[in-house]
Amino acid sequence: MSLINNGKLYNPIYTYDNHEVIKRNNFRYYKIENLLVPSVTSILRLSRSNQASNYSSQQADSFEIGNIMHDYLDKYIRNQNIDIENTKNFKIASNLSKVIIDNIFPIVTSFIASEATVHDYYNYAGTLDLLAVIDDKLTIIDYKSSYRKKSSHLIDEHFQQLAAYAIAHDRMHNTDIKQAMLFIVYKDSYEFEILTADLSLLNDYKYMWQDKLKYYNGVST
C-alpha cells in the first residue's frame, strides 16, 4: 500500500530543516540556531482560560495514538517502510490512518510536504502535517483524531494553528497558501469529516493567531 499504488506521487518542492524539540515547564520549544523558539501549539494552549493540569489515561492514549497516526501517514506518503507493532494503540492508529488514506487522500492532487518544520523569524515554530494541492489550491492540512466531536472553540484553535503555519511557510518559501483543511477521524466509530477554511476565513484566523501571539509575547516578557 503506497501513494504510487493509488496513482499519487509525493513531490517535495521545498527544503526543510530538522530541529530539536525541547520541553521546559510543560512548554515546547524548537531549538533553531541556538535560540529556543516557542511552539505554536504551546502558545495557543497558554491562551486558554481553563487549562487542565493533569492528563487522564485516555488523554495519554490519545496523545500516543495521534503520534503513531502522524508517523504512519508520513511514512505512507514518503513510501517508507511502516513497522507494525502488536499494541492496542498502534492498531487503533493504523485503522485511523487507513480511513484518511482511503477516504481523504483521494482528493489530494499532489503531496508537497509532510511533517515539515516552519518558523516565522524565530517568533514561533511548528511542524505542519501536510502541504498539498487540492482543487488547484495550495492547501495546508492538519490531521486530528478524537473520541468525540470537537467544540467550535477547539476547531477555531486548530485553524489558528494552521494559519500560523501558513504565515510562516509563505514567508520562508515565498508560497501563497490559499486554504486550510482539518482531516478529523473519530476513534470510536472511524467516521471522518473534512473541515475547510477558504482564503477569506483563513485570513480571519491569521488575525486571531496574531492576537494569541501578542498575548504570549506580553506574558512571557
Biotite code that builds the C-alpha atoms (Angstrom):
import biotite.structure as struc

atoms = struc.array([
    struc.Atom([0.000, 0.000, 0.000], chain_id="A", res_id=1, res_name="MET", atom_name="CA", element="C"),
    struc.Atom([1.502, 3.315, -1.081], chain_id="A", res_id=2, res_name="SER", atom_name="CA", element="C"),
    struc.Atom([0.756, 6.555, -2.872], chain_id="A", res_id=3, res_name="LEU", atom_name="CA", element="C"),
    struc.Atom([2.257, 5.056, -6.015], chain_id="A", res_id=4, res_name="ILE", atom_name="CA", element="C"),
    struc.Atom([-0.199, 2.156, -5.858], chain_id="A", res_id=5, res_name="ASN", atom_name="CA", element="C"),
    struc.Atom([-3.036, 4.676, -5.670], chain_id="A", res_id=6, res_name="ASN", atom_name="CA", element="C"),
    struc.Atom([-1.758, 6.722, -8.596], chain_id="A", res_id=7, res_name="GLY", atom_name="CA", element="C"),
    struc.Atom([-0.391, 9.546, -6.415], chain_id="A", res_id=8, res_name="LYS", atom_name="CA", element="C"),
    struc.Atom([3.102, 10.965, -6.060], chain_id="A", res_id=9, res_name="LEU", atom_name="CA", element="C"),
    struc.Atom([4.982, 12.645, -3.241], chain_id="A", res_id=10, res_name="TYR", atom_name="CA", element="C"),
    struc.Atom([6.507, 15.676, -4.932], chain_id="A", res_id=11, res_name="ASN", atom_name="CA", element="C"),
    struc.Atom([8.646, 17.592, -2.394], chain_id="A", res_id=12, res_name="PRO", atom_name="CA", element="C"),
    struc.Atom([9.495, 21.052, -3.710], chain_id="A", res_id=13, res_name="ILE", atom_name="CA", element="C"),
    struc.Atom([10.882, 22.864, -0.685], chain_id="A", res_id=14, res_name="TYR", atom_name="CA", element="C"),
    struc.Atom([13.707, 22.124, 1.742], chain_id="A", res_id=15, res_name="THR", atom_name="CA", element="C"),
    struc.Atom([13.043, 21.954, 5.471], chain_id="A", res_id=16, res_name="TYR", atom_name="CA", element="C"),
    struc.Atom([15.494, 21.677, 8.349], chain_id="A", res_id=17, res_name="ASP", atom_name="CA", element="C"),
    struc.Atom([15.051, 19.338, 11.284], chain_id="A", res_id=18, res_name="ASN", atom_name="CA", element="C"),
    struc.Atom([15.183, 20.983, 14.701], chain_id="A", res_id=19, res_name="HIS", atom_name="CA", element="C"),
    struc.Atom([15.441, 19.593, 18.198], chain_id="A", res_id=20, res_name="GLU", atom_name="CA", element="C"),
    struc.Atom([12.282, 19.976, 20.281], chain_id="A", res_id=21, res_name="VAL", atom_name="CA", element="C"),
    struc.Atom([12.832, 20.863, 23.935], chain_id="A", res_id=22, res_name="ILE", atom_name="CA", element="C"),
    struc.Atom([10.185, 20.802, 26.653], chain_id="A", res_id=23, res_name="LYS", atom_name="CA", element="C"),
    struc.Atom([10.510, 23.119, 29.653], chain_id="A", res_id=24, res_name="ARG", atom_name="CA", element="C"),
    struc.Atom([7.828, 23.699, 32.279], chain_id="A", res_id=25, res_name="ASN", atom_name="CA", element="C"),
    struc.Atom([5.248, 21.953, 30.085], chain_id="A", res_id=26, res_name="ASN", atom_name="CA", element="C"),
    struc.Atom([6.076, 24.304, 27.200], chain_id="A", res_id=27, res_name="PHE", atom_name="CA", element="C"),
    struc.Atom([7.548, 23.148, 23.903], chain_id="A", res_id=28, res_name="ARG", atom_name="CA", element="C"),
    struc.Atom([10.338, 24.960, 22.078], chain_id="A", res_id=29, res_name="TYR", atom_name="CA", element="C"),
    struc.Atom([12.188, 24.366, 18.827], chain_id="A", res_id=30, res_name="TYR", atom_name="CA", element="C"),
    struc.Atom([15.935, 24.905, 19.018], chain_id="A", res_id=31, res_name="LYS", atom_name="CA", element="C"),
    struc.Atom([16.748, 26.968, 15.923], chain_id="A", res_id=32, res_name="ILE", atom_name="CA", element="C"),
    struc.Atom([20.243, 28.437, 15.551], chain_id="A", res_id=33, res_name="GLU", atom_name="CA", element="C"),
    struc.Atom([20.749, 28.163, 19.329], chain_id="A", res_id=34, res_name="ASN", atom_name="CA", element="C"),
    struc.Atom([17.518, 30.044, 20.007], chain_id="A", res_id=35, res_name="LEU", atom_name="CA", element="C"),
    struc.Atom([14.567, 28.480, 21.830], chain_id="A", res_id=36, res_name="LEU", atom_name="CA", element="C"),
    struc.Atom([11.582, 29.311, 19.643], chain_id="A", res_id=37, res_name="VAL", atom_name="CA", element="C"),
    struc.Atom([8.141, 28.692, 21.201], chain_id="A", res_id=38, res_name="PRO", atom_name="CA", element="C"),
    struc.Atom([5.841, 26.209, 19.516], chain_id="A", res_id=39, res_name="SER", atom_name="CA", element="C"),
    struc.Atom([2.521, 27.286, 18.035], chain_id="A", res_id=40, res_name="VAL", atom_name="CA", element="C"),
    struc.Atom([0.583, 24.676, 19.997], chain_id="A", res_id=41, res_name="THR", atom_name="CA", element="C"),
    struc.Atom([2.109, 25.781, 23.308], chain_id="A", res_id=42, res_name="SER", atom_name="CA", element="C"),
    struc.Atom([1.303, 29.431, 22.602], chain_id="A", res_id=43, res_name="ILE", atom_name="CA", element="C"),
    struc.Atom([-2.301, 28.532, 21.818], chain_id="A", res_id=44, res_name="LEU", atom_name="CA", element="C"),
    struc.Atom([-2.593, 26.372, 24.915], chain_id="A", res_id=45, res_name="ARG", atom_name="CA", element="C"),
    struc.Atom([-1.254, 29.213, 27.073], chain_id="A", res_id=46, res_name="LEU", atom_name="CA", element="C"),
    struc.Atom([-4.117, 31.456, 25.967], chain_id="A", res_id=47, res_name="SER", atom_name="CA", element="C"),
    struc.Atom([-6.787, 29.014, 27.156], chain_id="A", res_id=48, res_name="ARG", atom_name="CA", element="C"),
    struc.Atom([-8.610, 30.116, 30.292], chain_id="A", res_id=49, res_name="SER", atom_name="CA", element="C"),
    struc.Atom([-9.270, 26.576, 31.541], chain_id="A", res_id=50, res_name="ASN", atom_name="CA", element="C"),
    struc.Atom([-6.103, 24.580, 31.052], chain_id="A", res_id=51, res_name="GLN", atom_name="CA", element="C"),
    struc.Atom([-6.127, 21.157, 32.660], chain_id="A", res_id=52, res_name="ALA", atom_name="CA", element="C"),
    struc.Atom([-3.090, 20.474, 34.803], chain_id="A", res_id=53, res_name="SER", atom_name="CA", element="C"),
    struc.Atom([-3.381, 16.687, 34.819], chain_id="A", res_id=54, res_name="ASN", atom_name="CA", element="C"),
    struc.Atom([-3.866, 14.265, 31.961], chain_id="A", res_id=55, res_name="TYR", atom_name="CA", element="C"),
    struc.Atom([-6.169, 11.267, 32.222], chain_id="A", res_id=56, res_name="SER", atom_name="CA", element="C"),
    struc.Atom([-5.139, 7.840, 30.964], chain_id="A", res_id=57, res_name="SER", atom_name="CA", element="C"),
    struc.Atom([-7.474, 8.328, 27.981], chain_id="A", res_id=58, res_name="GLN", atom_name="CA", element="C"),
    struc.Atom([-5.740, 11.611, 27.140], chain_id="A", res_id=59, res_name="GLN", atom_name="CA", element="C"),
    struc.Atom([-2.368, 9.875, 27.365], chain_id="A", res_id=60, res_name="ALA", atom_name="CA", element="C"),
    struc.Atom([-3.621, 7.170, 24.997], chain_id="A", res_id=61, res_name="ASP", atom_name="CA", element="C"),
    struc.Atom([-4.999, 9.833, 22.656], chain_id="A", res_id=62, res_name="SER", atom_name="CA", element="C"),
    struc.Atom([-1.626, 11.560, 22.553], chain_id="A", res_id=63, res_name="PHE", atom_name="CA", element="C"),
    struc.Atom([0.162, 8.298, 21.727], chain_id="A", res_id=64, res_name="GLU", atom_name="CA", element="C"),
    struc.Atom([-2.411, 7.307, 19.107], chain_id="A", res_id=65, res_name="ILE", atom_name="CA", element="C"),
    struc.Atom([-2.102, 10.720, 17.469], chain_id="A", res_id=66, res_name="GLY", atom_name="CA", element="C"),
    struc.Atom([1.687, 10.462, 17.316], chain_id="A", res_id=67, res_name="ASN", atom_name="CA", element="C"),
    struc.Atom([1.538, 6.973, 15.824], chain_id="A", res_id=68, res_name="ILE", atom_name="CA", element="C"),
    struc.Atom([-1.051, 8.085, 13.257], chain_id="A", res_id=69, res_name="MET", atom_name="CA", element="C"),
    struc.Atom([1.080, 11.042, 12.168], chain_id="A", res_id=70, res_name="HIS", atom_name="CA", element="C"),
    struc.Atom([4.157, 8.822, 11.823], chain_id="A", res_id=71, res_name="ASP", atom_name="CA", element="C"),
    struc.Atom([2.176, 6.200, 9.895], chain_id="A", res_id=72, res_name="TYR", atom_name="CA", element="C"),
    struc.Atom([0.810, 8.755, 7.412], chain_id="A", res_id=73, res_name="LEU", atom_name="CA", element="C"),
    struc.Atom([4.200, 10.427, 6.986], chain_id="A", res_id=74, res_name="ASP", atom_name="CA", element="C"),
    struc.Atom([5.856, 7.103, 6.129], chain_id="A", res_id=75, res_name="LYS", atom_name="CA", element="C"),
    struc.Atom([2.991, 6.207, 3.814], chain_id="A", res_id=76, res_name="TYR", atom_name="CA", element="C"),
    struc.Atom([3.359, 9.481, 1.914], chain_id="A", res_id=77, res_name="ILE", atom_name="CA", element="C"),
    struc.Atom([7.134, 9.076, 1.670], chain_id="A", res_id=78, res_name="ARG", atom_name="CA", element="C"),
    struc.Atom([6.744, 5.424, 0.605], chain_id="A", res_id=79, res_name="ASN", atom_name="CA", element="C"),
    struc.Atom([8.812, 4.286, 3.597], chain_id="A", res_id=80, res_name="GLN", atom_name="CA", element="C"),
    struc.Atom([8.519, 1.025, 5.485], chain_id="A", res_id=81, res_name="ASN", atom_name="CA", element="C"),
    struc.Atom([5.930, 1.069, 8.277], chain_id="A", res_id=82, res_name="ILE", atom_name="CA", element="C"),
    struc.Atom([6.938, -1.062, 11.249], chain_id="A", res_id=83, res_name="ASP", atom_name="CA", element="C"),
    struc.Atom([3.935, -2.977, 12.541], chain_id="A", res_id=84, res_name="ILE", atom_name="CA", element="C"),
    struc.Atom([3.508, -3.084, 16.323], chain_id="A", res_id=85, res_name="GLU", atom_name="CA", element="C"),
    struc.Atom([1.271, -5.519, 18.164], chain_id="A", res_id=86, res_name="ASN", atom_name="CA", element="C"),
    struc.Atom([-0.233, -2.986, 20.547], chain_id="A", res_id=87, res_name="THR", atom_name="CA", element="C"),
    struc.Atom([-3.768, -1.717, 21.042], chain_id="A", res_id=88, res_name="LYS", atom_name="CA", element="C"),
    struc.Atom([-2.850, 1.894, 20.318], chain_id="A", res_id=89, res_name="ASN", atom_name="CA", element="C"),
    struc.Atom([-0.935, 1.005, 17.155], chain_id="A", res_id=90, res_name="PHE", atom_name="CA", element="C"),
    struc.Atom([-3.931, -0.948, 15.843], chain_id="A", res_id=91, res_name="LYS", atom_name="CA", element="C"),
    struc.Atom([-6.242, 1.994, 16.519], chain_id="A", res_id=92, res_name="ILE", atom_name="CA", element="C"),
    struc.Atom([-3.798, 4.470, 14.938], chain_id="A", res_id=93, res_name="ALA", atom_name="CA", element="C"),
    struc.Atom([-3.246, 2.329, 11.850], chain_id="A", res_id=94, res_name="SER", atom_name="CA", element="C"),
    struc.Atom([-7.004, 1.954, 11.344], chain_id="A", res_id=95, res_name="ASN", atom_name="CA", element="C"),
    struc.Atom([-7.465, 5.718, 11.701], chain_id="A", res_id=96, res_name="LEU", atom_name="CA", element="C"),
    struc.Atom([-4.662, 6.251, 9.184], chain_id="A", res_id=97, res_name="SER", atom_name="CA", element="C"),
    struc.Atom([-6.311, 3.905, 6.712], chain_id="A", res_id=98, res_name="LYS", atom_name="CA", element="C"),
    struc.Atom([-9.559, 5.883, 6.968], chain_id="A", res_id=99, res_name="VAL", atom_name="CA", element="C"),
    struc.Atom([-7.635, 9.011, 5.938], chain_id="A", res_id=100, res_name="ILE", atom_name="CA", element="C"),
    struc.Atom([-5.742, 7.165, 3.193], chain_id="A", res_id=101, res_name="ILE", atom_name="CA", element="C"),
    struc.Atom([-8.862, 5.554, 1.722], chain_id="A", res_id=102, res_name="ASP", atom_name="CA", element="C"),
    struc.Atom([-11.339, 8.407, 2.064], chain_id="A", res_id=103, res_name="ASN", atom_name="CA", element="C"),
    struc.Atom([-9.454, 11.695, 2.270], chain_id="A", res_id=104, res_name="ILE", atom_name="CA", element="C"),
    struc.Atom([-6.160, 11.325, 0.413], chain_id="A", res_id=105, res_name="PHE", atom_name="CA", element="C"),
    struc.Atom([-8.008, 10.703, -2.895], chain_id="A", res_id=106, res_name="PRO", atom_name="CA", element="C"),
    struc.Atom([-8.991, 14.406, -3.019], chain_id="A", res_id=107, res_name="ILE", atom_name="CA", element="C"),
    struc.Atom([-5.299, 15.392, -2.984], chain_id="A", res_id=108, res_name="VAL", atom_name="CA", element="C"),
    struc.Atom([-3.784, 16.143, -6.383], chain_id="A", res_id=109, res_name="THR", atom_name="CA", element="C"),
    struc.Atom([-0.166, 16.498, -5.262], chain_id="A", res_id=110, res_name="SER", atom_name="CA", element="C"),
    struc.Atom([1.609, 15.853, -1.952], chain_id="A", res_id=111, res_name="PHE", atom_name="CA", element="C"),
    struc.Atom([4.264, 18.556, -1.486], chain_id="A", res_id=112, res_name="ILE", atom_name="CA", element="C"),
    struc.Atom([5.471, 18.392, 2.140], chain_id="A", res_id=113, res_name="ALA", atom_name="CA", element="C"),
    struc.Atom([4.906, 16.054, 5.060], chain_id="A", res_id=114, res_name="SER", atom_name="CA", element="C"),
    struc.Atom([5.800, 16.671, 8.724], chain_id="A", res_id=115, res_name="GLU", atom_name="CA", element="C"),
    struc.Atom([7.773, 19.819, 7.850], chain_id="A", res_id=116, res_name="ALA", atom_name="CA", element="C"),
    struc.Atom([9.012, 22.342, 10.416], chain_id="A", res_id=117, res_name="THR", atom_name="CA", element="C"),
    struc.Atom([8.394, 26.032, 9.740], chain_id="A", res_id=118, res_name="VAL", atom_name="CA", element="C"),
    struc.Atom([9.104, 29.172, 11.751], chain_id="A", res_id=119, res_name="HIS", atom_name="CA", element="C"),
    struc.Atom([8.349, 32.870, 11.477], chain_id="A", res_id=120, res_name="ASP", atom_name="CA", element="C"),
    struc.Atom([11.514, 34.903, 12.039], chain_id="A", res_id=121, res_name="TYR", atom_name="CA", element="C"),
    struc.Atom([12.107, 32.984, 15.279], chain_id="A", res_id=122, res_name="TYR", atom_name="CA", element="C"),
    struc.Atom([8.857, 34.330, 16.776], chain_id="A", res_id=123, res_name="ASN", atom_name="CA", element="C"),
    struc.Atom([7.293, 30.870, 16.745], chain_id="A", res_id=124, res_name="TYR", atom_name="CA", element="C"),
    struc.Atom([7.735, 27.474, 15.136], chain_id="A", res_id=125, res_name="ALA", atom_name="CA", element="C"),
    struc.Atom([5.754, 24.349, 14.425], chain_id="A", res_id=126, res_name="GLY", atom_name="CA", element="C"),
    struc.Atom([5.504, 21.223, 12.331], chain_id="A", res_id=127, res_name="THR", atom_name="CA", element="C"),
    struc.Atom([2.841, 21.126, 9.646], chain_id="A", res_id=128, res_name="LEU", atom_name="CA", element="C"),
    struc.Atom([1.282, 17.752, 8.903], chain_id="A", res_id=129, res_name="ASP", atom_name="CA", element="C"),
    struc.Atom([0.789, 18.126, 5.165], chain_id="A", res_id=130, res_name="LEU", atom_name="CA", element="C"),
    struc.Atom([1.143, 20.679, 2.390], chain_id="A", res_id=131, res_name="LEU", atom_name="CA", element="C"),
    struc.Atom([-0.690, 19.631, -0.745], chain_id="A", res_id=132, res_name="ALA", atom_name="CA", element="C"),
    struc.Atom([-2.569, 20.771, -3.812], chain_id="A", res_id=133, res_name="VAL", atom_name="CA", element="C"),
    struc.Atom([-6.339, 20.267, -3.566], chain_id="A", res_id=134, res_name="ILE", atom_name="CA", element="C"),
    struc.Atom([-8.760, 21.697, -6.134], chain_id="A", res_id=135, res_name="ASP", atom_name="CA", element="C"),
    struc.Atom([-5.819, 23.556, -7.732], chain_id="A", res_id=136, res_name="ASP", atom_name="CA", element="C"),
    struc.Atom([-5.149, 25.391, -4.448], chain_id="A", res_id=137, res_name="LYS", atom_name="CA", element="C"),
    struc.Atom([-2.065, 25.169, -2.268], chain_id="A", res_id=138, res_name="LEU", atom_name="CA", element="C"),
    struc.Atom([-3.524, 23.784, 0.942], chain_id="A", res_id=139, res_name="THR", atom_name="CA", element="C"),
    struc.Atom([-2.165, 23.369, 4.464], chain_id="A", res_id=140, res_name="ILE", atom_name="CA", element="C"),
    struc.Atom([-3.605, 20.386, 6.308], chain_id="A", res_id=141, res_name="ILE", atom_name="CA", element="C"),
    struc.Atom([-3.727, 19.076, 9.854], chain_id="A", res_id=142, res_name="ASP", atom_name="CA", element="C"),
    struc.Atom([-4.724, 15.553, 10.886], chain_id="A", res_id=143, res_name="TYR", atom_name="CA", element="C"),
    struc.Atom([-6.794, 15.175, 14.029], chain_id="A", res_id=144, res_name="LYS", atom_name="CA", element="C"),
    struc.Atom([-8.088, 12.081, 15.800], chain_id="A", res_id=145, res_name="SER", atom_name="CA", element="C"),
    struc.Atom([-10.713, 12.352, 18.501], chain_id="A", res_id=146, res_name="SER", atom_name="CA", element="C"),
    struc.Atom([-13.108, 10.339, 20.634], chain_id="A", res_id=147, res_name="TYR", atom_name="CA", element="C"),
    struc.Atom([-15.846, 12.942, 20.276], chain_id="A", res_id=148, res_name="ARG", atom_name="CA", element="C"),
    struc.Atom([-16.931, 15.881, 18.164], chain_id="A", res_id=149, res_name="LYS", atom_name="CA", element="C"),
    struc.Atom([-14.727, 18.886, 18.753], chain_id="A", res_id=150, res_name="LYS", atom_name="CA", element="C"),
    struc.Atom([-16.132, 22.112, 20.144], chain_id="A", res_id=151, res_name="SER", atom_name="CA", element="C"),
    struc.Atom([-16.286, 25.197, 17.955], chain_id="A", res_id=152, res_name="SER", atom_name="CA", element="C"),
    struc.Atom([-13.625, 26.756, 20.207], chain_id="A", res_id=153, res_name="HIS", atom_name="CA", element="C"),
    struc.Atom([-11.203, 23.893, 19.547], chain_id="A", res_id=154, res_name="LEU", atom_name="CA", element="C"),
    struc.Atom([-11.967, 23.956, 15.826], chain_id="A", res_id=155, res_name="ILE", atom_name="CA", element="C"),
    struc.Atom([-11.119, 27.664, 15.779], chain_id="A", res_id=156, res_name="ASP", atom_name="CA", element="C"),
    struc.Atom([-7.902, 26.957, 17.678], chain_id="A", res_id=157, res_name="GLU", atom_name="CA", element="C"),
    struc.Atom([-6.891, 24.230, 15.217], chain_id="A", res_id=158, res_name="HIS", atom_name="CA", element="C"),
    struc.Atom([-7.439, 26.609, 12.306], chain_id="A", res_id=159, res_name="PHE", atom_name="CA", element="C"),
    struc.Atom([-5.409, 29.298, 14.083], chain_id="A", res_id=160, res_name="GLN", atom_name="CA", element="C"),
    struc.Atom([-2.614, 26.733, 14.305], chain_id="A", res_id=161, res_name="GLN", atom_name="CA", element="C"),
    struc.Atom([-2.828, 26.191, 10.553], chain_id="A", res_id=162, res_name="LEU", atom_name="CA", element="C"),
    struc.Atom([-2.962, 29.949, 9.967], chain_id="A", res_id=163, res_name="ALA", atom_name="CA", element="C"),
    struc.Atom([0.279, 30.357, 11.927], chain_id="A", res_id=164, res_name="ALA", atom_name="CA", element="C"),
    struc.Atom([1.945, 27.667, 9.824], chain_id="A", res_id=165, res_name="TYR", atom_name="CA", element="C"),
    struc.Atom([0.632, 29.245, 6.618], chain_id="A", res_id=166, res_name="ALA", atom_name="CA", element="C"),
    struc.Atom([2.107, 32.641, 7.539], chain_id="A", res_id=167, res_name="ILE", atom_name="CA", element="C"),
    struc.Atom([5.468, 31.069, 8.336], chain_id="A", res_id=168, res_name="ALA", atom_name="CA", element="C"),
    struc.Atom([5.567, 28.882, 5.224], chain_id="A", res_id=169, res_name="HIS", atom_name="CA", element="C"),
    struc.Atom([4.591, 31.724, 2.899], chain_id="A", res_id=170, res_name="ASP", atom_name="CA", element="C"),
    struc.Atom([7.381, 33.881, 4.323], chain_id="A", res_id=171, res_name="ARG", atom_name="CA", element="C"),
    struc.Atom([10.021, 31.139, 4.356], chain_id="A", res_id=172, res_name="MET", atom_name="CA", element="C"),
    struc.Atom([9.343, 29.750, 0.901], chain_id="A", res_id=173, res_name="HIS", atom_name="CA", element="C"),
    struc.Atom([7.535, 32.578, -0.921], chain_id="A", res_id=174, res_name="ASN", atom_name="CA", element="C"),
    struc.Atom([4.411, 30.467, -1.299], chain_id="A", res_id=175, res_name="THR", atom_name="CA", element="C"),
    struc.Atom([0.778, 31.552, -1.431], chain_id="A", res_id=176, res_name="ASP", atom_name="CA", element="C"),
    struc.Atom([-1.292, 29.130, 0.626], chain_id="A", res_id=177, res_name="ILE", atom_name="CA", element="C"),
    struc.Atom([-4.935, 29.538, -0.372], chain_id="A", res_id=178, res_name="LYS", atom_name="CA", element="C"),
    struc.Atom([-6.827, 27.358, 2.081], chain_id="A", res_id=179, res_name="GLN", atom_name="CA", element="C"),
    struc.Atom([-6.564, 25.256, 5.228], chain_id="A", res_id=180, res_name="ALA", atom_name="CA", element="C"),
    struc.Atom([-8.156, 21.907, 5.985], chain_id="A", res_id=181, res_name="MET", atom_name="CA", element="C"),
    struc.Atom([-8.697, 19.734, 9.028], chain_id="A", res_id=182, res_name="LEU", atom_name="CA", element="C"),
    struc.Atom([-8.902, 15.986, 8.435], chain_id="A", res_id=183, res_name="PHE", atom_name="CA", element="C"),
    struc.Atom([-10.670, 14.589, 11.510], chain_id="A", res_id=184, res_name="ILE", atom_name="CA", element="C"),
    struc.Atom([-11.198, 10.882, 12.236], chain_id="A", res_id=185, res_name="VAL", atom_name="CA", element="C"),
    struc.Atom([-13.166, 9.603, 15.230], chain_id="A", res_id=186, res_name="TYR", atom_name="CA", element="C"),
    struc.Atom([-11.660, 6.765, 17.234], chain_id="A", res_id=187, res_name="LYS", atom_name="CA", element="C"),
    struc.Atom([-14.850, 5.000, 18.307], chain_id="A", res_id=188, res_name="ASP", atom_name="CA", element="C"),
    struc.Atom([-16.739, 4.999, 15.014], chain_id="A", res_id=189, res_name="SER", atom_name="CA", element="C"),
    struc.Atom([-13.931, 5.542, 12.461], chain_id="A", res_id=190, res_name="TYR", atom_name="CA", element="C"),
    struc.Atom([-16.140, 8.149, 10.838], chain_id="A", res_id=191, res_name="GLU", atom_name="CA", element="C"),
    struc.Atom([-14.396, 11.165, 9.359], chain_id="A", res_id=192, res_name="PHE", atom_name="CA", element="C"),
    struc.Atom([-15.003, 14.742, 8.327], chain_id="A", res_id=193, res_name="GLU", atom_name="CA", element="C"),
    struc.Atom([-13.166, 17.395, 6.365], chain_id="A", res_id=194, res_name="ILE", atom_name="CA", element="C"),
    struc.Atom([-13.382, 20.997, 7.538], chain_id="A", res_id=195, res_name="LEU", atom_name="CA", element="C"),
    struc.Atom([-12.178, 23.766, 5.233], chain_id="A", res_id=196, res_name="THR", atom_name="CA", element="C"),
    struc.Atom([-11.216, 27.399, 5.726], chain_id="A", res_id=197, res_name="ALA", atom_name="CA", element="C"),
    struc.Atom([-11.148, 29.243, 2.406], chain_id="A", res_id=198, res_name="ASP", atom_name="CA", element="C"),
    struc.Atom([-8.788, 32.175, 1.870], chain_id="A", res_id=199, res_name="LEU", atom_name="CA", element="C"),
    struc.Atom([-11.148, 34.720, 3.417], chain_id="A", res_id=200, res_name="SER", atom_name="CA", element="C"),
    struc.Atom([-11.688, 32.633, 6.546], chain_id="A", res_id=201, res_name="LEU", atom_name="CA", element="C"),
    struc.Atom([-8.005, 31.697, 6.695], chain_id="A", res_id=202, res_name="LEU", atom_name="CA", element="C"),
    struc.Atom([-7.148, 35.398, 6.767], chain_id="A", res_id=203, res_name="ASN", atom_name="CA", element="C"),
    struc.Atom([-9.546, 35.833, 9.700], chain_id="A", res_id=204, res_name="ASP", atom_name="CA", element="C"),
    struc.Atom([-7.757, 33.038, 11.532], chain_id="A", res_id=205, res_name="TYR", atom_name="CA", element="C"),
    struc.Atom([-4.433, 34.728, 10.838], chain_id="A", res_id=206, res_name="LYS", atom_name="CA", element="C"),
    struc.Atom([-5.666, 37.808, 12.706], chain_id="A", res_id=207, res_name="TYR", atom_name="CA", element="C"),
    struc.Atom([-6.825, 35.596, 15.582], chain_id="A", res_id=208, res_name="MET", atom_name="CA", element="C"),
    struc.Atom([-3.416, 33.945, 15.690], chain_id="A", res_id=209, res_name="TRP", atom_name="CA", element="C"),
    struc.Atom([-1.648, 37.301, 15.763], chain_id="A", res_id=210, res_name="GLN", atom_name="CA", element="C"),
    struc.Atom([-3.734, 38.220, 18.815], chain_id="A", res_id=211, res_name="ASP", atom_name="CA", element="C"),
    struc.Atom([-2.663, 34.990, 20.548], chain_id="A", res_id=212, res_name="LYS", atom_name="CA", element="C"),
    struc.Atom([0.974, 35.676, 19.675], chain_id="A", res_id=213, res_name="LEU", atom_name="CA", element="C"),
    struc.Atom([0.724, 39.200, 21.097], chain_id="A", res_id=214, res_name="LYS", atom_name="CA", element="C"),
    struc.Atom([-0.755, 37.774, 24.292], chain_id="A", res_id=215, res_name="TYR", atom_name="CA", element="C"),
    struc.Atom([2.120, 35.288, 24.593], chain_id="A", res_id=216, res_name="TYR", atom_name="CA", element="C"),
    struc.Atom([4.712, 37.995, 23.992], chain_id="A", res_id=217, res_name="ASN", atom_name="CA", element="C"),
    struc.Atom([3.057, 40.127, 26.647], chain_id="A", res_id=218, res_name="GLY", atom_name="CA", element="C"),
    struc.Atom([3.039, 37.492, 29.387], chain_id="A", res_id=219, res_name="VAL", atom_name="CA", element="C"),
    struc.Atom([6.441, 35.994, 28.558], chain_id="A", res_id=220, res_name="SER", atom_name="CA", element="C"),
    struc.Atom([8.480, 39.198, 28.876], chain_id="A", res_id=221, res_name="THR", atom_name="CA", element="C"),
])
